[in-house]
């Protein structure tokens, strides 16, 4: 049975907790209160404002699974929030795709505060979803790739040009880290997943990947330091700090350098370039 009152309350709390920037909308100068307007949520969910308003009151019909999925996408709900939404509406819980294409609102807010630092949000496939400008200056626009090339893992093992940003002496270690990263995602999601499809593709296209995959390397507790070659900033030795979301479907990577070091000076140059 649907819990209409609970559903209405849940929708209201999620609507007021979302900021326009969280869902890709401009804030505008005339906005005086936090949260989203009902009309904005309705447009995001591709439904009429009257229909959505009736859900919040509550006096509307029981929403279908398709409507609930649209609401979950429009409000950028987490997997747990989406499951709770379906539960309140009296529907069976939907399967989790675990691709993580939409940037988590919390991750997005943190990223926006790092505008002077190389930082980016990636999903478990190694696809970059959002970057700061210094990250683009350091790594290039990794959000511009399409198809399998969206994955940094796929590019590393199939496109030699993707390795030019790292010293050649680091390539073997980087390859092992790439495989270990995919191994962890594969263990979580299983072979019947997007990660499994990526692994199967790489096994068929890259002998190097296949050889390392059969060793099943595991990541250590820290990603440690990484070296980058930049045409203007020179050789940069950076530490990569990683923040993982609760579902492990997205992570925020932040690159920093030791204060006062040559790499720190290089990062300042990247910030200016960005």
N, C-alpha and C positions, 0 to 999 in steps of 0.2 A: 504494500500500500504506500502511496505517496504521502509524504509529510509536507503539505503545502505551506504551512506556517514556517516550518524549518527551512524549506527551500527558499521562501521569500526572504527570510532573515539572512540566509547564507549569501544570496545574490546581492543584497544591500551592502553587507559588510565587505564583500569582495569588490564591489563597484567603488565604494568610497575609499578603499585602500589602494586602488590603482591610480597612478598619476598619468597625465596625458603622454609623457615621454615613455612610460612603460609599455604603451601599446602603439607607439609610432605616430601620435598626434601632436600637433603644436600646442603649446600651453596658451598662447594668446595673452594680450595685455589686460583684458577685461575679466579674466577669471579671478574671482575673489575667494573661492573656497577650494579645498583640496578634493581629490577624487574625480571621478568621471560623471558626466551627466547621463541620464537615462537615454537621451536621444543619441549620444555618442556610442553607448554600449550597443544599442539597437543597430546602428549603422555598422559597427564592427562585426556584429553577429549576423548581418544580412537578414534582419527581420524588422517588422514595423515597430515604431516606438510605442504604439498602443498595446501591442502584444507583450512586449517586454515589461511595460508598466504594470499590466495586469498580473504578471508573474510575481512582481515584487509586492503587490498589495495585501494579500494574495487573493485573486479572484479569477485567475486565468485558467485555461485548460491544462491538463497534465501534459507537459512537453514530451515530444517524441525523442527517441535516441538521437535522431539527426539534429534536432533543435538543441539538445544538450551538448552535442559535440561542437556545434557552432558557437554556443555560449562559452564553452571551455576554451576554444581557440581565440575568440574575441577578447576574453578577459585574461588571456595568457595564464590559465590555471595550471598549477603543477599537477603531476599525475595523481598525487594524493587528493588534491582539491577536486580534480575531475571525478575521481572515484566516489568521493563524498557527494558530489552533485548528482551523480547517477543513483546513488543510494537513496538520497532524499526524494528523488522523483519516482522511486519504486521500480527502477530498471536494473537489469543485470550489469555488472561491471564490465566495461569494454576492455579488450586486450590492449596491452601496452606495446606500442611500436618501438619505443626507446631509441628513436633517432635523434631527438633533441635539436630540431632545426630552429625553434624559436628561443631567443635568448631569455633566460630566466630574468624576471624584473629586478630581483635583488642583485644579480650579477651585472645587469646593465647599469644600475645606479652606481655600483662600485667602479665600473669601468669609466663612467663619465667623470669621476673624481680623479682619474689618473691621466688627464689630458696631456700632461707633460712627460709621461713615462711610456715606454714600449709595453703594451699590454694587449691581450686579445682573449676572446672567448672562443673555445673550441668544443666540439662534441666528441663522443667516444670513437667516432670514425676518423678523427683527425681533421675534420672540416672546420675551417675558420668561419665563425658566424659574425664577428664584429671585431674591429681593431681600432686602437687609438692612432692618431696621425704619426707619432713617433714609431709605432710598430710597423706602419706602412713604409716609413722611411728605412727601417731596419730590414724588414723581410719582404717588402713588396706588398701589393694588394692581394692578399690571399683569399679574399671574398669574391674575386672576379672569376675564379675557375668554375668550370661546369663539368657535369658527368663525374666519372671516377676520379678525374684530376682534382676535384675538390678536396680529396683526402691527401694530407701531407705524406701519409704512409705510402700511398699509391705513387705519388710523384717521386718520392725518394728512390723507389726501387724500379721505376720504369722510365724516368726522365733524368739523364745525367746532368742537365742544366740545373736541376734543383739542388745539387750538391755543391754548387760553386760558392755558396755563401759560407761554407765551412771549410777550414783547412783540410787538405787531403789526409793528413795524418790522423784526423778525428773521424774519418768516414766509417771505419770498422766499428768503433764504439757507438757512433750514431745509429748505424744499422741495427745493432743489437738492441739499443734502446727502443727503436721503432718497433721491432718485433715483440719485445717484452711488453710494450704498451698495448699492442693489439692482442697479445696473449691474455692480458688481464681483462680486457673488454670481452674477448671471446669466452672466457671462463664465466663471466657474469651473465652474458646474453645468450650463450649457446650457439651451436652451429646453424640453427634455423633462425637467423637474424640478419640484419644489415651487415653487422660485423662479420658473420659467417660467410656471407656472399663476398665481401671484400677479401677475406682470407683465401677463399677458394680461387678467386681471380688472380691474386698475387702468386699463389702456388703454381698456377698454370703459366704465368708470364715471367716470373723472376726466379731463376735457379738460386740466386743468392738468398732471397727470402725463404725459399723452400728449405734450403740447408739449415738456416737459422731457426726456422719454425719447428723443425723436428727436435731441436734442442730445448724448445719451450723455455726461453730465458724469462726471468722474473725481475720486475723493477725493484730497486732498493727503496728505502724510506725517503730518499730525497732525489730530486732530479739533478742536483749538483750544479756545476758550472758548465757553460757552453761557450765555445769560441765562434765568432762570426767575422767574416771578412767583408768590410764595407768599402766601396770605391772612394768615399770621401772621409769617413771616420776612421778608416784603417782597421787593424785587428782589435776586436773587442772581446774581452773575457767577461762574461755576464753570468750572474746567478739567476736561475729561473725559479721563482716562488709560485707555487700552484695552490689555488683554492678550488676545491671540488664541491659541487652541489650535493645535497643529500641523496639524490638518486644516482649519483655518479654518471649522469648522462652528459653533463657539461662541466667544464673547468675553466677557470680564469688563470691565465699565465701572465706573470709580471716579471719583466727583466730589469735587474738592477746591477750596479757596479760598486766596487769598494770606493768609499769616499776619498777624493783626492787622487785617485789612480788615473792613468792614461785612458782607461776605458770609461771612467766617469766623465772625463772631458769629452770623449767621443759621444757619449749619450747626450750631453748638453748640446753638442752640435746637431745630433739627430732631432732633438726637440725643436731646435731652431729651423731645421729643414722641414720638419713636419708641419 
